[in-house]
Amino acid sequence: MENSESTMASGMTEIKERRGISGSTLKLIAIITMLIDHTAATIIDRTLVARGMGSLDSSNVQAVQDFFVQNAFLYGLDGVMRLIGRLGFPLFCFLLVEGFQHTHNKWKYAVRLAIFALVSEIPFDLAFTGKFYYPNYQNVFFTLLIGLLVMIGFKMIGDKARDKKWLPVLAVIGAIAVGSAFTYAIYGVVQLINRFLVGFGSESTISMGGKGVGIGILFSLIALLIYGVMCKKSSLQSASIRFADLAVLVGGMLLAQILKTDYSGFGILTIAVMYGLRKSYFKSMLGGCITLTIMSFSEITAFFTLILARYYNGKRGFNLKYVFYAFYPVHLLILHTICYFMKIV
């Protein structure tokens, strides 16, 4: 009887483990939402531009109103599809963190991402710019690759650099980098405020002048002070690991900014936040969604992915490792071809 009850309990546990959403299901949802987003960003956006949206004179209120009345359905459809598409990137970041934790060869994973980033660049440029090469905007594989390298850096520091004498030096670099990043963020906030002021017809805007260097030095000194306090309260090693991680993170964000990858530095920050909260699927996704929404309020619909994270069962599901890799460049080429034959590219 006891063995029978044990078997039943084991069977019930197995059933519970199988419930929920697998990684392959998440990947398929991410692919579908990405396709919806890219269809809007290519076919529908270009159709609107071909109908005259790009040449509208904002001072001619009547012409603007007439255009949006005549194209209300198409414009509304475009907006809805782009909002649905906001679910794609946080899901891919979430799956990247999951893949990083379970892969046996992290460098092989990085090489695979690098290869498909290069393979996808021409289809990406054709789909979104109509050109074979466009240096000012790189595809999302580059963002995921840099995010993966940042996580590898975190793990190397945590596993192999604890007793290295150069770790405090990297930590100091991290403190200075954080100070510089905060300065850059302030400039971004000021630019955003100025856009709002101009949009509301104000002739006065906020000017930073030549204060950037001074602000950067101030924030760097504050970060160094925090590092010193952490060294006293915990230990030199523990504090150094935290600030060395920040050096890796800021370096990754800077690289994404320089390469002008999709989602840029905020994309890398999203991946890092998800990695830091990886012990809880829900918190990991929540942290990523908050980060993306800080970047742009248009990412607000990303919070719907919390429902998926809540029911994620931690299982891989079907092996779809190469489905996304192949689908990404192929669907971009198809979208470009459709635009070509519609004569809107």
LUMLO-96678 format. One record per atom (N, C-alpha, C, O): residue in one letter; x, y, z. Coordinates in pm, whole numbers, plus 32768, in hexadecimal, padded with zeros to 4 digits. Layout:
AXYZ ...
END
This chain:
M80547F878000 M800080008000 M8056807D8000 M803C80DF7FBA E80BF80758053 E811A80E7805F E816081027FDC E817281757FB4 N818A80947F97 N81CD80A27F16 N816E80DD7EAD N8193812D7E58 S80EF80AF7EB8 S808A80E17E5A S807481767E6B S806981BF7E09 E806C81A47EE9 E805A82327F06 E80D282827ED7 E80C582F27EA5 S814982457EE9 S81C482897EBF S81C7829A7E28 S81F183017DF3 T8198822F7DE1 T819582357D4F T8133829F7D1F T814E82EA7CC1 M80BD82A37D61 M805883077D3D M808B83947D54 M807483ED7D02 A80D083A87DC6 A8108842C7DE5 A816F84557D7E A817784C97D54 S81C183F17D56 S8227840C7CF1 S81E784327C6D S8215848C7C27 G817A83EA7C4A G813384077BCE G80F584907BCF G80F884D77B6B M80BB84B87C42 M807D853C7C4E M80E685AA7C42 M80CD86127C05 T815B85937C7D T81C885F47C75 T81F486067BE5 T820E86767BB8 E81FC85957B9A E8226859A7B0F E81C285E87ABB E81E886357A63 I813F85D57AD9 I80D7861D7A8F I80E286B27AA9 I80D487047A4E K80FB86D67B2A K810887637B4D K817E87A37B07 K817788157ADB E81EC87567AFB E8263878B7ABB E824C87A67A27 E828A87FF79EC R81F1875779EA R81D98766795B R817B87D9793C R8174880778CA R81338807799F R80D488737987 R811E88F7796F R818F8909799A G80DA89517929 G811589D47912 G814889E37884 G812E8990782D I81908A4F786F I81C28A7377EB I82568A4F77E1 I82A58A737838 S827A8A0A7778 S830689E37765 S83548A50771D S831A8AB176EB G83D58A407719 G842B8AA076D5 G840E8AA87640 G84148B147605 S83EF8A357601 S83D18A367572 S83518A847554 S83458AC474EC T82F08A7C75B1 T82748ACA759F T82918B5F75A9 T825D8BAF755A L82E38B84760A L830B8C117618 L83518C417599 L833A8CB1756C K83A68BEC7562 K83F08C1274E9 K83918C277473 K83A28C857425 L832D8BCF7465 L82CC8BDD73F9 L827A8C5C7409 L825E8CA173A7 I82538C7C7484 I82098CF8749E I82608D71747B I82308DD17440 A82DF8D6B74A1 A833B8DD87483 A834B8DEA73EC A834F8E5B73BB I83558D7B73A4 I83648D817313 I82E88DBD72D1 I82F38E117277 I82728D9372FE I81F48DC572C4 I81E48E5B72DF I81C28EA77284 T81FE8E86735B T81F08F14737B T82578F687330 T823B8FD97308 M82CF8F2F731C M83358F7572CF M83098F84723E M831D8FEE7201 L82CE8F1B7205 L829E8F21717C L82318F8B716C L82318FD6710A I81D78F9271CC I816D8FF771C9 I81AA908371CD I818290DC7181 D820B90957225 D824D91177233 D8296913F71B3 D828A91B07185 H82E190E2717B H833091007103 H82D891157088 H82FB91637030 T826690D07083 T820990E67014 T81D491757017 T81C891B76FB0 A81B591A4708F A8187922E709D A81F69291707C A81E092F57038 A826F927470AE A82E092D1709D A830F92DA700C A8350933C6FE7 T82F092776FBC T831C92796F2F T82A792966ED2 T82A193036E97 I824C92386EC4 I81E092466E60 I818292B96E81 I8168930F6E2C I814D92BB6EFD I80E893206F1E I812693AB6F29 I80EF940C6EF5 D819793B56F6D D81D994396F79 D81FB94726EF1 D81E694E96ED8 R8230941E6E98 R8256944F6E13 R81DA94736DC0 R81DE94D16D70 T816D942A6DD4 T80F1944C6D8E T80C094D66DB8 T809695266D64 L80C794F26E39 L809E95756E6D L80F895E46E36 L80C9964F6E11 V817995C76E30 V81D7962A6DF9 V81BA96416D65 V81BC96B26D35 A819F95D46D1C A818095E06C8D A810196306C75 A80F0966E6C0D R80A8962D6CD7 R802B96796CCA R803C970C6CF4 R7FDD975B6CED G80B5972E6D20 G80D197BB6D3C G80ED97E06DCC G80FD98566DEA M80F4977E6E27 M810A97A06EB3 M819197E36EC9 M819F983B6F1E G81F597B86E7D G827A97EF6E8F G8288987F6E61 G82E598C56E8B S822D98AD6E0C S823799366DD6 S81D099966E13 S81BD9A056DE2 L818E99696E7E L812999BF6EBE L816A9A3A6EFB L81D59A326F38 D81299AAB6EEB D81579B296F26 D81099B3E6FA9 D80909B546FA7 S814E9B377019 S810C9B3F709B S80C49BC470B0 S80689BCE7102 S80EE9C2B7068 S80AD9CAE7076 S80259CB2702D S7FD19D07704A N80139C546FD0 N7F959C4B6F87 N7F399BE86FD0 N7F349B726FAF V7EF39C1A7034 V7EA29BC6708C V7E379B7A703F V7E1E9B047059 Q7DF79BBD6FE0 Q7D8B9B7E6F94 Q7DBE9B086F42 Q7D7E9A9F6F3C A7E329B196F03 A7E6D9AAD6EB2 A7E919A356F09 A7E7D99C26EE2 V7EC69A506F80 V7EEA99E56FDD V7E6E999A700A V7E6D991F700D Q7E0599E4702D Q7D8899A67057 Q7D4B99526FE8 Q7D1B98E37000 D7D4C99866F6F D7D13993E6EFD D7D5E98BB6EE5 D7D2198546EC9 F7DE398C06EF0 F7E3398476ED9 F7E0F97DB6F3C F7DF897686F16 F7E0A97FF6FBC F7DF1979A7022 F7D60976A7023 F7D4596FB704F V7D0497BB6FF4 V7C79978E6FE4 V7C7197276F73 V7C3096C06F81 Q7CB497446F04 Q7CB296EB6E90 Q7CFD96686EAA Q7CDD96016E6F N7D60966E6F01 N7DB395F76F1B N7DA695C76FAC N7E03958B6FE3 A7D3295E26FE7 A7D1E95C27076 A7D2E952D7093 A7D71950770F3 F7CF294D9703F F7CF994497057 F7D899416704F F7DB793CE70A7 L7DCE943E6FE3 L7E57940F6FCE L7EB49442703D L7F0A93F9706E Y7EA194C07063 Y7EF594FA70CC Y7ED894B67153 Y7F34949B71A0 G7E59949C716E G7E34945871EB G7E6993CB71EE G7E9A939D7255 L7E5E9384717C L7E9192FC7172 L7F2792F8718A L7F5B92A071CE D7F6C935A7151 D7FFC93647164 D801F937371F8 D807A9331722A G7FD693CA723E G7FF093E072CC G7FD89365731F G802793457379 V7F6A931D7302 V7F4A92A3734E V7FB392387336 V7FDF91F67394 M7FDC922772B9 M804091C17298 M80C791DF72D9 M810C91847305 R80EC925F72DD R816B9283731D R8167926C73B4 R81CB924673F1 L80F2928373F0 L80E492697480 L80EC91D4749E L812891AB7502 I80B091837448 I80BC90F17457 I814E90C7744A I817E906F7490 G8193910873ED G821F90E873D5 G827C91037449 G82EB90CF744F R824E915874A9 R82A39177751D R82B890FE7576 R830F910175CE L826A90947563 L827B901C75B4 L82F48FC97589 L83288F7975D6 G83208FDC750E G83898F8874D7 G84108F95751B G844B8F327545 F844290107526 F84CA9022755A F84DC8FF175EA F853C8FAA7604 P848390147649 P84978FDF76D0 P84948F4776D5 P84D98F0A7727 L84448F08767E L84418E76767B L84C68E3E7649 L84F88DDC7680 F85008E7C75E2 F85808E4C75B0 F85EF8E627617 F86498E0E7624 C85EA8ED17660 C864C8EE976CA C863E8E827739 C86A28E4D776A F85C38E65775F F85A68E0177C5 F85DC8D78779B F861A8D3277EA L85C38D53771E L85F18CD276EA L86898CCF76DD L86C78C6576ED L86C68D4176C0 L87588D4876BB L87948D2A7744 L87F48CDE774F V875B8D6677AD V878A8D4D7836 V87798CBB785A V87D18C7E7897 E87058C837835 E86EC8BF5784F E87518B9E7804 E87898B40783C G87668BBD7785 G87C48B717734 G88528B79776B G889B8B16776A F88788BEE779A F88FE8C0277D3 F89138BA9784C F89808B72785F Q88AC8B9A789E Q88B98B4B7918 Q88C08AB478FD Q88F88A69794C H88868A8A788C H887E89FA7872 H88DE89C87807 H88F1894F77F9 T891B8A2277BB T897689F57752 T89F889C0778E T8A2989F377F3 H8A30895C774F H8AAD89207780 H8B27896B774D H8B91896A778C N8B1989AB76DB N8B8A89F2769F N8B5E8A81767E N8B238A9A7615 K8B7C8ADD76D8 K8B4D8B6876CA K8B928BB07656 K8B558C057615 W8C0F8B8E763D W8C568BD075CE W8C228BA07548 W8C1E8BED74E7 K8BFC8B217540 K8BBF8AED74C5 K8B3A8B3274AC K8B178B4E7439 Y8AF18B4C7517 Y8A728B967510 Y8A8B8C2274D8 Y8A408C537483 A8AF68C627508 A8B188CE974DA A8B3F8CEA7446 A8B178D4373FB V8B8D8C86741D V8BB78C7C7391 V8B3D8C6A7337 V8B358CA572CB R8ADD8C177365 R8A638C007317 R8A148C827306 R89E48C9F7299 L8A088CCE7371 L89C18D4E7367 L8A0A8DAE730A L89CB8DF572BC A8A8F8DAF7312 A8ADF8E0972BE A8ACD8DE7722A A8AC18E4171D6 I8ACD8D67720A I8ABD8D3C717F I8A368D697148 I8A2D8D9F70D9 F89CB8D517196 F89468D767165 F892F8E0D7169 F88DB8E40711E A89788E5471BD A89718EE671BB A89A58F1A7136 A896A8F7470FA L8A148EE1710A L8A4F8F0B708A L89F98EE07014 L89E58F2D6FB5 V89C58E65701A V89708E326FAE V88F08E846FA0 V88BF8E996F32 S88BC8EB47011 S883B8EFA7012 S88468F8E6FF0 S87E08FCF6FD9 E88BF8FC56FEB E88CB90556FDE E889A908A6F58 E885590F06F53 I88BC90486EEB I888C90766E68 I87F4906C6E5D I87B490CC6E33 P87B78FFA6E81 P87238FF56E81 P86E4905F6EDB P867D90986EB9 F8722907A6F4D F86F090DF6FAB F86F4916A6F6B F869391B56F71 D8766918B6F2D D8775920E6EED D8716921E6E77 D86DC92886E62 L870691B36E29 L86AA91B86DB7 L861991CE6DE5 L85D0921D6DAB A85F291866E4E A8568918E6E7D A854692186EB5 A84D9924B6E9C F85A392536EFF F858192CF6F45 F85B3934E6F01 F858293BB6F1F T861493426EA7 T864793BB6E65 T864593B06DCD T865294156D87 G863493376D98 G863793246D08 G86C393256CCF G86D493286C55 K872893236D25 K87B493256CFA K87F992A46D24 K87D492666D88 F885F927C6CD7 F88AB92056CFB F88FF921B6D78 F891A91BE6DC3 Y892992966D8C Y897C92B46E02 Y895393396E3D Y895293A06DF8 Y893293376EBD Y890B93B16F03 Y895293AF6F8B Y892993656FE3 P89BA94006F9D P8A0F93F77015 P89D294317095 P8A09941C7101 N89639476708A N892E94BD7100 N88C8946F7152 N888C94A671AF Y88B493F07132 Y885293A1717D Y886C930E7164 Y886092DF70F2 Q888F92C271CE Q88B2923571BE Q884691DB71FB Q87FD92047255 N883C916171C7 N87D0910771EE N87DC90D5727E N884590E272BE V8770909C72AF V87649078733D V87C490097366 V87E28FFB73DD F87F68FBA7307 F88568F51732A F88D48F8E7368 F89118F5273C1 F88FC90057339 F897090487373 F8954906F7404 F89AC9064745A T88DA909B741F T88B590BE74A9 T88BA90427502 T88F290477570 L88818FD474D2 L88818F587520 L890F8F247533 L89308EEF759D L89638F3274CD L89EF8F0774D7 L8A398F557543 L8A7E8F1A7596 I8A2B8FD87541 I8A6F902B75A5 I8A3A900C7631 I8A8690047691 G89B58FF9763B G897A8FD376BB G89B28F5076ED G89CC8F427765 L89C58EEF7694 L89FF8E6E76BA L8A8F8E8076EA L8AB88E44774D L8ADD8ED276A4 L8B688EEB76CC L8B6F8F2F7755 L8BCA8F1477A3 V8B108F877771 V8B0A8FC877F4 V8AF08F607860 V8B308F6378CA M8A938F027848 M8A798E9978AA M8AF28E3E78BD M8B0F8E14792D I8B388E217851 I8BB48DD3785C I8C198E1D78B2 I8C5E8DE17904 G8C208EA2789F G8C798EF378F2 G8C548EED7985 G8CAB8EE079DB F8BD28EF679A3 F8BA48EEB7A2D F8BD08E677A6B F8C038E637ADB K8BBC8DFB7A1F K8BDC8D757A53 K8C728D627A66 K8C9D8D257AC8 M8CC08D967A0A M8D528D8A7A15 M8D858DD57A90 M8DDD8DA57AD6 I8D4E8E4A7AA8 I8D768E987B1D I8D4F8E4F7B9D I8D9E8E467BFB G8CD68E197BA0 G8CA88DD27C17 G8CF18D507C30 G8D088D2B7CA3 D8D178D087BC4 D8D538C837BD3 D8DEB8C847BD6 D8E298C377C20 K8E288CDC7B86 K8EB88CD27B71 K8F0A8D4B7B9F K8F848D427BA9 A8EC88DBA7BBC A8F148E347BD8 A8F118E5C7C6C A8F428EC77C8F R8ED98E087CC1 R8ECA8E2C7D4E R8F508E4B7D92 R8F5A8EA87DE2 D8FB38DFE7D72 D90358E0E7DB5 D909D8E577D61 D91128E5A7D85 K90738E917CF2 K90D08ED87C9B K90F08F627CD6 K90988FA87D07 K916D8F877CCE K919890087D06 K9162907E7CB7 K915790ED7CEB W914290677C38 W911290D57BE4 W907D90ED7BF3 W9047914B7BB7 L9037909A7C41 L8FA790AA7C50 L8F8091337C89 L8F2391717C55 P8FC591667CF3 P8FA491ED7D24 P8FB9925A7CBB P8F7192BE7CB9 V901C92467C64 V903592A97BFA V8FBD92AD7B9B V8F9093187B74 L8F8B92377B77 L8F1592307B21 L8E9D926D7B67 L8E4792AA7B27 A8E96925B7BEC A8E2792937C39 A8E2B932C7C36 A8DC3936D7C2B V8EA293657C40 V8EB093F77C39 V8E8694297BAF V8E41948E7BA2 I8EB193E07B48 I8E8694037AC0 I8DEE93FE7AB6 I8DB094527A75 G8DB3939A7AF8 G8D22938D7AF9 G8CDE94047B3B G8C7894347B0B A8D1794347BAA A8CDE94A97BF0 A8CE395257B96 A8C8295707B8E I8D5595387B53 I8D6395AB7AF9 I8D02959E7A83 I8CC796007A57 A8CF495227A50 A8C9A950979E0 A8C0995277A07 A8BBD955E79B7 V8BE495017A80 V8B5C951C7AB0 V8B4395B37AB8 V8AD895E27A93 G8BA795FD7AE8 G8B9B968E7AED G8B8596CA7A64 G8B3297247A52 S8BCF96987A02 S8BBF96C87979 S8B3796A37940 S8AF896F278F9 A8B0896277960 A8A8695FA7930 A8A1596507968 A89B696707921 F8A20967479E9 F89BA96CA7A26 F89B8975379E2 F894D978D79CE T8A2C978579C0 T8A359806797B T89F097FF78F3 T89A6985978CD Y8A0B979178AB Y89CC977C7829 Y893497747838 Y88EA97A977E6 A8908973078A2 A8878972278BC A883897A978D7 A87C897C378AA I887E98007920 I88499886793D I883898D678BC I87D3991A78AA Y889B98CC7864 Y888F990F77E2 Y881498DD7796 Y87CD992B7758 G87FC9859779D G87879820775B G870498547794 G86A69871774A V86FF98617819 V86879895785B V867099277834 V85FF9950781A V86DC99747831 V86D29A02780B V869F9A10777C V864B9A657760 Q86D299BC7721 Q86A499C07696 Q8610999E768C Q85C799DB763E L85E5993B76DD L8558991576DD L85009987770E L849699A376D4 I852C99CB777A I84E19A3C77AF I84DA9AAC7747 I84719AEB7736 N854A9AC57703 N854D9B2F769D N84ED9B10762A N84AE9B6B75F4 R84E19A917605 R84839A6B759C R83F49A8B75C5 R83A59ABD7575 F83D49A6E7643 F834E9A8D7676 F83369B247677 F82CA9B537654 L839C9B7076A0 L838F9C0176A6 L83769C3C761A L83209C917607 V83C59C0B75BB V83B69C3B7531 V832E9C1174FA V82EB9C5E74B5 G83069B96751B G82859B6474ED G82109BB57520 G81A99BC074DD F821F9BED7599 F81B49C3F75D3 F81C49CD375B0 F817E9D2975E6 G82229CF07553 G82309D787521 G82899DD37572 G828B9E4C755C S82D49D9B75D1 S832C9DED7623 S83AA9E1375D5 S83E29DC1758C E83D59E8E75E4 E844E9EBC759F E84CA9EAA75F7 E853A9EB675C5 S84B79E8E7675 S85299E7B76D1 S853E9DE676EB S84DE9D9D7705 T85BB9DBA76E5 T85DE9D3076FF T864F9D2B7766 T868E9D907783 I86669CB4779B I86D09CA277FF I87559C8B77B7 I875D9C38775C S87BB9CD477DF S883F9CC577A2 S88A39C93780A S88AF9CCB7877 M88EB9C2777E6 M89519BF17841 M89D59C3D7835 M8A289C3C7890 G89E69C8177C4 G8A619CCD77B0 G8ADC9C7377B6 G8ADE9C07777B G8B419CA077FE G8BBC9C51780D G8BC39C0A7892 G8C309BF078C4 K8B4F9BEB78CD K8B4C9BAF7953 K8B5E9B187953 K8B699ADA79BC G8B609ADC78DC G8B649A4B78D2 G8BDB9A0D7918 G8BCC99AB7961 V8C529A457901 V8CCC9A0D793D V8CC59A1479D5 V8CE599B47A1A G8C9B9A877A07 G8C919A987A98 G8C2D9A397AD6 G8C469A007B41 I8BBA9A277A94 I8B5499CB7AC6 I8B88993C7AC4 I8B7098EF7B20 G8BD099197A58 G8C0998937A4D G8C6C98767ABD G8C6A980A7AF8 I8CC198D77AD9 I8D2398C77B45 I8CDC98B87BCC I8D0398667C1E L8C7599097BE2 L8C2A99047C5F L8BEB987A7C74 L8BF8983F7CDF F8BA798487C0D F8B6797C47C19 F8BCE97557C2A F8BB696F67C74 S8C4097617BE7 S8CA996FD7BF6 S8CE096FC7C84 S8CFB96927CBC L8CF197727CBF L8D21977B7D4A L8CBB973F7DAB L8CE096FD7E0C I8C3A97587D90 I8BD1971E7DE3 I8BD496857DDA I8BC796407E3F A8BE596517D5F A8BEC95C07D4B A8C6695857D91 A8C5D95197DCC L8CD795CB7D8B L8D4F959C7DD0 L8D3C959D7E67 L8D6B95447EAE L8CF696027E98 L8CD896097F27 L8C8095937F52 L8C9895567FBA I8C1B95747F01 I8BC495027F1E I8C1494807F1C I8BFF94287F70 Y8C7094757EBD Y8CC793FF7EB6 Y8D1A93F17F36 Y8D2793847F6C G8D5194627F64 G8DA0945F7FE0 G8D4D94368058 G8D7A93E880AC V8CD4946A8062 V8C7B944780D1 V8C5893B380CD V8C5593708134 M8C3C937F8053 M8C1C92F18045 M8C919299806C M8C7F922D80A5 C8D0A92C6804D C8D8292798073 C8D8E926C8109 C8DB69203813C K8D6A92D68152 K8D7392D381E4 K8D0392818222 K8D1892378283 K8C8A928D81E9 K8C16924A8224 K8C1491B58204 K8BEB91658258 S8C3D918E818D S8C3D91008168 S8CCC90CD8161 S8D0390A081C6 S8D0990D580ED S8D9690B180DC S8DC790EB8059 S8D77910C8002 L8E4990F7804B L8E84912C7FD0 L8E5E90D57F5A L8E3D91077EEE Q8E6290517F6F Q8E458FF47F02 Q8DB48FFF7ED4 Q8D9890087E5C S8D578FFF7F33 S8CC990057F11 S8CA690887ECB S8C6090887E65 A8CD690F87F01 A8CBB917A7EC4 A8CFB91867E3A A8CC191BE7DDE S8D73914F7E2E S8DBB91577DAE S8D7291097D41 S8D6E91357CCE I8D3A90967D64 I8CEF90467D03 I8C7790957CD0 I8C5B90967C58 R8C3190D77D2C R8BBA91257D04 R8BE091957CA3 R8B9D91A77C3D F8C4891DE7CC2 F8C6D92507C6D F8CB692227BEE F8CB092667B88 A8CF991AF7BF4 A8D3491777B7A A8CC5914D7B1A A8CD2915D7AA1 D8C5891167B50 D8BE390F57AFE D8BAC91727AB9 D8B84916D7A45 L8BAB91E17B03 L8B7A925F7ACA L8BD4928D7A57 L8BA492C579F4 A8C5692757A65 A8CB2929A79F8 A8C91924A797A A8C919281790C V8C7691C9798B V8C529173791A V8BCE91A278DC V8BC091A97862 L8B6C91C17932 L8AE891EC7902 L8AF1926E78B4 L8ABC92787845 V8B3492D178EC V8B40935378A7 V8B8D93427825 V8B6E938277C1 G8BF492EB7827 G8C3F92D177AD G8BE692957740 G8BF092BA76CB G8B8F92377768 G8B3291FB7709 G8ACE925F76D3 G8AB09260765C M8A9A92B4772C M8A3A931B7702 M8A7B937E76A2 M8A3E93A87640 L8AF793A376C0 L8B4094007669 L8B5893C375E0 L8B4A9407757A L8B7C934275DD L8B9392FE755E L8B1392FB750A L8B1793107491 A8AA192E1754C A8A2192E07505 A89FF936A74CE A89C993777460 Q8A1F93D3751C Q8A07945B74ED Q8A5E947C7474 Q8A2F94B97414 I8ADB9453747A I8B399470740D I8B0E9427738D I8B1094617320 L8AE793A7739B L8ABE93587328 L8A31937A72F9 L8A079353728C K89E793C5734E K895D93EC732F K890593727315 K88C0936872AF T890993167375 T88BA929D7369 T882892B7738D T8808931D73CB D87D1925C7366 D874392657389 D873592677422 D876C92117467 Y86EC92C77455 Y86D992DF74E5 Y87579314752A Y8752933D759E S87C6931374E5 S884093557512 S8867933475A3 S885992C275CF G8899939975EE G88C893817675 G885C935176D3 G88789303772E F87E1937E76BF F877393537714 F875392BF76FF F8724927B775B G876E928D7688 G875C91FF766F G87BC91AD76C4 G8795914676FC I883891D976CD I889D9195771F I8878919E77B3 I8885913D77FE L884B921277DD L882192257868 L87AB91C97889 L87A5919178F7 T874E91BA782B T86DB9161783F T870990D27858 T86D8909078B3 I876790A37806 I879C901B7815 I87E3900C789C I87D38FA678DF A8831907178C3 A887A906B7941 A881B906879B9 A8831901F7A19 V87B290B879B3 V874E90BB7A1F V870A90337A29 V86F88FFF7A97 M86E48FFA79B8 M86A48F7679B9 M87028F0C79F1 M86D88EB37A3A Y87818F1779CF Y87E48EB77A02 Y87F48EC67A99 Y87FE8E627AE1 G87F68F417AC9 G88058F587B58 G87908F247BAA G87A08F007C1E L871A8F1E7B6B L86A08EF07BB0 L86788E647B82 L86058E3C7B92 R86D68E1A7B4A R86B98D9A7B08 R86818D2E7B65 R86458CCD7B35 K86918D3A7BE7 K865F8CD37C44 K85C78CCE7C47 K858D8C6A7C72 S85868D387C1B S84F48D3C7C12 S84CC8D637B85 S84EE8DD17B57 Y84858D0B7B3F Y845C8D297AB6 Y84098DA97AB0 Y841E8DFE7A59 F83AD8DB67B0D F83528E297B0D F83A08EAB7B26 F838E8F0D7ADE K83F68EAB7B8D K84438F237BAC K84A48F467B3C K84BC8FBC7B20 S84DB8EE07AFD S85378EF77A8E S84F18F407A1C S85258FA279E7 M847B8F0E79F6 M84308F4E798B M84008FD979B4 M840290367963 L83D58FE77A31 L83A690687A63 L841590D07A5C L83FE91417A30 G848D90AB7A88 G84FE91077A83 G851F913179F6 G853E91A579DD G851890D27998 G853390F2790C G84CA915078D2 G84EB91AD7889 C844B913878F3 C83DE918C78BF C83E8921B78F6 C83D1927B78AD I840992277975 I841992AC79B1 I848B92F7796C I847E936D794D T84F992B27954 T856C92F07912 T854793217887 T856B93917861 L850092D0783B L84D992F677B3 L8476936B77B4 L847D93C2775D T841C936C7815 T83B993D7781B T83F9945B7844 T83CA94C5781B I846394557895 I84AF94CE78B5 I84EE95067836 I84F4957F7822 M851D94AB77DF M855994D47760 M84F1951B7709 M850C958576D0 S847994E07701 S840F951976AE S838894E776E2 S8375947076F7 F832B954576F5 F82A8951F7729 F825B94C976C4 F81FC948576E9 S828594CC7646 S8243947975E1 S825A93E475F9 S8218939075BC E82B893C37653 E82D493387675 E8276930376E1 E82869292770F I821393527709 I81BD9331777A I817792AA776A I815E926477CD T8156928576EE T8110920676D9 T816B918D76F4 T813A911C76F8 A81EC91A47705 A824891377727 A821F90F477AA A8241908077C2 F81D6913C77FF F81AE91057880 F814F908D7872 F813D904178D1 F8113907C77FC F80BF900677E6 F81138F8577EA F80DD8F197801 T81968F9177D6 T81EC8F1B77DC T81F68EE4786B T82238E74787F L81CC8F3378CD L81CD8F037958 L816F8E8C7969 L81888E3379BA I81048E8C791C I80A68E1A7922 I80ED8D9B78F2 I80DD8D30792D L813A8DA97887 L81848D377851 L81EF8D0978B2 L82048C9178C5 A82358D6978F1 A829D8D457952 A82628CFE79CB A829F8CA47A04 R81E98D2979F0 R81A78CEC7A65 R818D8C587A4D R81948C087AAB Y816E8C3279D1 Y814C8BA779B4 Y81BC8B5A796E Y81A88AE97942 Y82328B977965 Y82A58B52792A Y82D08AE17987 Y82E28AF679FF N82E18A687950 N830189F479A3 N839589D179A9 N83BB896E79E7 G83E88A227968 G84788A0A796F G84A9899B7913 G8520897A7916 K8450896078C3 K847588F47867 K8492892B77DC K8459899177B3 R84E988E77794 R850C8916770E R849D88FD76AA R8488894F7650 G8455888E76B8 G83EE886C7656 G842E883675D7 G849687F575DD F83F088517565 F8429882374E6 F84AD886B74C9 F84BF88DF74EF N850588257487 N858788617466 N857888BC73ED N85788890737A L856B893F740A L855989A2739F L85D389FF7396 L85C88A73736F K864689C973BB K86BE8A1D73C5 K86DB8A6A7344 K86FF8AE07349 Y86CB8A2872D3 Y86F08A687254 Y86788AA5720B Y86888AE471A2 V86008A937242 V85898ACA7201 V85908B6271FB V857B8B9E7191 F85AE8BA0726E F85B68C327271 F862A8C64721D F861F8CC771D6 Y869C8C1E7227 Y87118C4771DA Y86F18C4C7144 Y87188CAB7100 A86AB8BE77112 A86888BE37084 A86168C437064 A86178C876FFE F85B38C4770BD F853B8C9870A4 F855D8D2C709A F85238D747048 Y85B98D5B70EC Y85D68DEB70F3 Y86008E24706B Y85BC8E7E703A P866C8DF4702D P86918E2F6FAB P862F8E0E6F3C P861A8E606EE2 V85F18D976F40 V85968D6F6ED6 V85198DC76ED4 V84EF8DF56E69 H84DD8DDF6F48 H84628E2F6F4A H847F8EC16F23 H84298F046EEA L84F78EF26F42 L851C8F7A6F1B L852A8F856E83 L85018FE86E47 L85658F1F6E46 L85708F1E6DB3 L84E78F176D71 L84CF8F586D0B I848C8EC86DAB I84048EBE6D74 I83BC8F446D7E I837A8F6F6D1F L83C88F876DF1 L8388900A6E02 L83C090706DA0 L837690C06D67 H8444906D6D8D H848190C96D2C H844D90AB6C9F H843291086C53 T8441902B6C7C T841090046BF7 T838190356BE1 T836090666B75 I832D90276C48 I82A290576C3E I82A090EE6C27 I8257911F6BD2 C82F191366C73 C82F991C86C62 C832A91ED6BD7 C82FC924F6B9C Y8387919F6BA1 Y83C091B86B1C Y835391AD6AB2 Y834592036A5C F8306913F6AB9 F829F912A6A54 F822891896A67 F81DD91A16A08 M821791BD6ADF M81B092226AF6 M81E192AC6ACD M8195930D6ACE K826192B56AA8 K82A193326A7E K829B939D6AEB K828094126AD1 I82B593716B65 I82B993D16BD6 I834393D26C17 I835293FF6C88 V83A7939F6BD0 V842E93A06C05 V848E93D86B9C V850693E16BB5 
END
